[in-house]
Amino acid sequence: MTLQQLRYLIAIAEYGSINAAAQNLYASQSNLSTAIKELEQELHITIFRRSNRGVTLTNDGTELLGYARQVIEQADMLENRYSHGQSDHARLAISTQHYAFSVQAFVQTVEETEGSEYEFILRECSTGQIIEDVRTFRSEVGILYTDDFNRRVLQKAFDDANVVYTPLFDASVHVFVGEGHPLASAKRLKASDLEDYPRYSFEQGTTNSFYYAEEPFSYLPHKQKIHISDRGTLTNLLTNHNGYTLSTGVLSAEMHAGIVSIPLDTDALMQVGYIMHRERKPSALLLRYIEKLREGAASNPTVRAYPV
């Protein structure tokens, strides 16, 4: 299997015919046909169905196309990173659960970076995607939380992905509500106090599971649930509606206006940490980002930071 074969596969799928793909790639139709035939023989699958109107992907071909795009994306990233002697090119890619403090550390790292060439990527995504991003080297580091409920399952996922988990801080569980919420003036809340209000949680996609949830106690039944995929929507819901979410209690500057953090009456702790691939050597930029995370934790009186 070669990168050229995969590029031909992607082009044929996009243009819908071998002839159209060949014209746009300035290659011969026979070269493309031969490349696909050899790929099919190597993998023992049929990639395309041929007809007078062109070609369509089989189920096996559709699956292969997804992998091919990932491989080509990674190859292009390697080429861009190391071509033309760009040894001073700074790059940092982070995948994180929807935490404002991880975004704040990212912004601080960007602001302190010098040089004329750099590339920063921040992906706020599901727990499963974070693990996959780090496993495939798409991101250098992943930020997520564990607790007594999900730790055993997530540790198995970490081991399978060949990643190492390092704790950053422990935090008691807090309830986030808007300033106008009927419970906003409470000094402490019980789980029973929340029963009549909608619970907001981040959607986890195809790996949707209680163990992959970003909020503690996700396994407890609730009458009203709203699933979202970005922090902006969560902030809007919290400030404008009478729902709640459970998190670490660490409020960012953007959330201090209009949102209240109230301790939940529980002994449960959320442990926030980061994962890195076992074979990755951290760059100076990545170490700086992790240090920003630690500084943010150390400055917050509601959490207990782990020593370096």
C-alpha positions in Angstrom: 0.0 0.0 0.0 1.3 3.4 -0.9 0.3 7.0 -0.3 -0.2 7.5 -4.0 -2.7 4.7 -4.1 -4.6 6.3 -1.2 -4.6 9.7 -2.9 -6.0 8.1 -6.0 -8.7 6.4 -3.9 -9.7 9.7 -2.3 -9.8 11.5 -5.7 -11.9 8.8 -7.4 -14.4 8.8 -4.5 -14.6 12.6 -4.6 -15.0 13.0 -8.4 -17.2 9.9 -8.8 -15.3 8.4 -11.7 -11.8 7.3 -12.6 -11.7 9.4 -15.7 -12.6 12.6 -13.9 -10.1 11.9 -11.2 -7.4 11.2 -13.7 -8.1 14.5 -15.5 -7.9 16.5 -12.3 -4.8 14.8 -11.1 -3.1 15.1 -14.6 -2.6 11.3 -14.5 -3.5 8.5 -16.9 -6.7 6.7 -16.3 -4.9 3.4 -16.6 -2.5 4.3 -13.8 -5.5 5.0 -11.5 -7.3 1.8 -12.5 -4.2 -0.2 -11.9 -3.5 1.4 -8.5 -7.0 0.6 -7.3 -6.9 -2.9 -8.6 -3.6 -3.6 -6.8 -5.0 -2.1 -3.6 -8.1 -4.3 -3.8 -5.9 -7.4 -4.4 -3.7 -6.5 -1.5 -6.5 -5.9 1.0 -8.8 -8.6 -0.4 -11.8 -6.3 -0.7 -13.8 -4.6 -3.5 -13.5 -0.9 -3.1 -15.7 0.4 -5.9 -18.7 -0.8 -7.8 -18.3 0.1 -11.5 -21.2 1.2 -13.8 -21.7 3.2 -17.0 -22.3 6.3 -14.8 -19.1 6.0 -12.9 -18.1 4.3 -9.6 -19.6 4.1 -6.1 -18.0 3.0 -2.9 -18.8 -0.4 -1.4 -19.2 -0.7 2.4 -15.6 -1.9 2.6 -14.5 1.0 0.3 -16.3 3.6 2.5 -14.5 2.3 5.6 -11.2 2.3 3.8 -11.8 5.8 2.5 -12.1 7.0 6.2 -8.8 5.5 7.1 -7.2 6.8 3.9 -8.1 10.4 4.6 -6.6 10.1 8.1 -3.4 8.7 6.7 -3.1 11.3 4.0 -3.9 14.1 6.6 -1.1 12.8 8.8 1.3 12.5 5.9 0.6 16.1 4.7 1.1 17.3 8.3 4.5 15.6 8.4 5.5 17.1 5.0 4.4 20.6 6.0 6.2 20.2 9.4 9.6 19.0 8.2 9.9 20.4 4.6 12.1 23.3 3.8 14.1 22.9 6.9 11.4 24.3 9.2 13.1 23.1 12.4 12.0 26.3 14.3 8.3 25.8 13.3 6.3 25.7 16.6 3.3 23.4 16.7 1.0 22.4 19.5 -2.2 20.4 19.2 -4.5 19.8 22.2 -7.7 17.8 22.6 -9.7 18.5 25.7 -13.0 18.1 27.4 -15.0 21.3 27.6 -13.0 23.0 30.3 -12.5 26.8 30.3 -9.2 26.4 32.3 -7.7 24.3 29.5 -8.6 26.9 27.0 -7.2 29.7 29.2 -3.9 27.8 29.5 -3.9 27.4 25.7 -4.4 31.1 25.2 -1.6 32.0 27.6 0.8 29.6 25.8 -0.1 31.2 22.5 0.4 34.7 23.8 3.9 33.8 25.2 5.1 32.1 22.0 7.6 34.0 19.9 8.7 33.4 16.4 7.3 34.0 12.9 6.0 30.5 12.2 3.8 28.4 14.4 0.6 26.4 14.4 -1.7 25.9 17.4 -4.7 23.6 17.4 -7.3 23.3 20.2 -10.0 20.7 19.9 -12.9 20.6 22.4 -14.3 17.2 21.8 -15.8 14.0 23.3 -13.8 11.8 25.7 -13.5 9.0 23.2 -12.2 11.4 20.5 -9.6 12.8 22.9 -8.2 9.3 23.5 -8.2 8.6 19.8 -6.5 11.9 18.9 -3.7 11.1 21.3 -3.4 7.5 20.2 -3.0 8.5 16.6 -0.7 11.4 17.3 -3.2 13.9 16.0 -2.9 15.7 19.3 0.1 15.9 21.6 -2.0 15.9 24.8 -5.5 15.2 25.9 -7.2 16.8 29.0 -10.0 14.9 30.8 -11.2 13.9 34.2 -11.5 10.6 36.0 -13.3 9.6 39.2 -14.0 6.4 41.3 -16.8 5.5 38.9 -15.1 5.7 35.5 -11.4 5.3 36.4 -11.1 1.5 35.8 -12.9 1.7 32.4 -10.9 4.7 31.3 -7.6 3.2 32.4 -8.4 0.2 30.2 -9.0 2.5 27.3 -5.7 4.3 28.1 -3.8 1.1 28.1 -5.4 -0.1 24.8 -4.4 3.3 23.2 -0.9 3.1 24.6 -1.3 6.5 26.4 -0.2 7.5 29.9 -2.4 9.4 32.3 -0.9 12.0 34.7 -3.1 13.7 37.3 -3.1 17.5 37.6 -5.5 18.3 40.4 -8.4 17.0 42.5 -11.6 19.0 42.7 -14.8 18.6 44.7 -18.0 18.4 42.6 -19.8 21.7 42.1 -23.1 22.7 40.7 -23.1 25.5 38.0 -26.2 27.6 37.7 -27.1 31.0 36.5 -27.3 34.0 38.9 -31.0 34.1 38.4 -31.5 30.4 39.2 -33.8 29.7 42.2 -30.9 27.8 43.8 -28.3 30.5 43.1 -28.1 31.7 46.7 -27.6 28.3 48.3 -24.3 27.7 50.1 -24.4 24.0 49.5 -26.7 21.7 47.5 -27.8 18.1 47.7 -28.5 15.9 44.7 -32.2 15.9 45.7 -32.3 19.7 45.3 -31.6 19.3 41.6 -34.3 16.9 40.7 -36.8 19.4 39.3 -34.3 21.2 37.1 -32.9 20.3 33.6 -29.4 18.7 33.7 -27.0 19.9 31.0 -24.3 17.5 29.8 -21.9 17.3 26.8 -22.8 14.8 24.1 -20.3 12.0 23.6 -21.1 10.8 20.1 -20.6 7.2 19.1 -18.8 6.4 22.4 -21.8 7.7 24.4 -21.5 5.9 27.8 -21.8 6.7 31.4 -18.1 6.0 31.8 -17.2 8.5 29.1 -19.4 11.4 30.4 -17.7 14.7 31.3 -19.9 15.2 34.3 -19.9 13.2 37.5 -23.0 11.1 38.4 -24.1 10.8 34.8 -25.4 7.4 35.6 -28.1 8.7 38.0 -31.5 8.9 36.3 -32.9 12.3 35.7 -36.3 13.5 34.3 -35.0 16.4 32.2 -31.8 16.1 30.2 -30.3 18.5 27.6 -27.2 17.3 25.6 -25.0 19.9 24.0 -21.6 19.9 22.2 -19.9 23.2 22.9 -19.2 25.5 25.9 -20.9 28.5 24.3 -24.2 26.8 24.3 -23.7 25.6 27.9 -22.9 29.2 29.0 -26.0 30.5 27.2 -28.2 27.8 28.8 -26.9 28.4 32.3 -27.3 32.2 32.1 -30.7 32.2 30.5 -32.5 29.1 31.8 -33.0 27.3 35.1 -30.9 24.2 34.4 -27.6 23.1 35.9 -24.4 21.2 35.2 -21.9 19.5 37.4 -18.2 20.3 37.1 -15.0 21.1 39.0 -16.0 24.4 40.4 -13.3 26.2 38.5 -14.9 29.2 36.8 -13.1 31.1 34.1 -13.3 34.9 33.6 -15.9 34.4 30.9 -18.1 32.4 33.3 -17.8 34.6 36.4 -20.3 37.0 34.8 -23.7 35.4 35.3 -22.8 31.9 36.6 -22.6 30.7 40.2 -20.6 27.7 41.4 -22.1 25.9 44.4 -20.5 22.9 46.2 -22.5 19.6 46.0 -22.9 17.7 49.2 -20.8 14.6 48.3 -17.5 13.1 49.1 -16.8 12.3 45.4 -13.8 14.0 43.8 -13.1 14.8 40.2 -9.5 14.2 39.2 -8.4 16.2 36.2 -5.3 15.1 34.3 -3.7 14.7 30.9 -2.9 11.8 28.6 0.1 11.5 26.3 1.3 8.8 24.0 3.9 6.6 25.6 6.2 7.1 22.5 5.9 10.8 22.4 8.7 13.0 23.8 7.1 16.3 25.0 8.2 19.5 23.2 9.1 22.6 25.1 5.8 24.1 23.9 3.8 21.2 25.3 5.7 21.4 28.6 4.9 25.1 28.8 1.2 24.4 28.2 1.2 21.8 31.0 2.9 24.2 33.3 0.1 26.8 32.6 -2.4 24.1 33.5 -0.6 23.5 36.8 -0.3 27.2 37.6 -4.0 27.7 37.0 -4.8 24.8 39.4 -2.3 26.0 42.1 -3.9 29.5 42.1 -7.5 28.1 42.6 -8.4 27.6 46.3 -11.2 25.1 45.4 -8.8 22.4 44.1 -5.8 20.4 45.3 -3.0 20.4 42.8 -0.6 17.4 42.4 3.1 18.1 42.7 5.2 17.9 39.6 
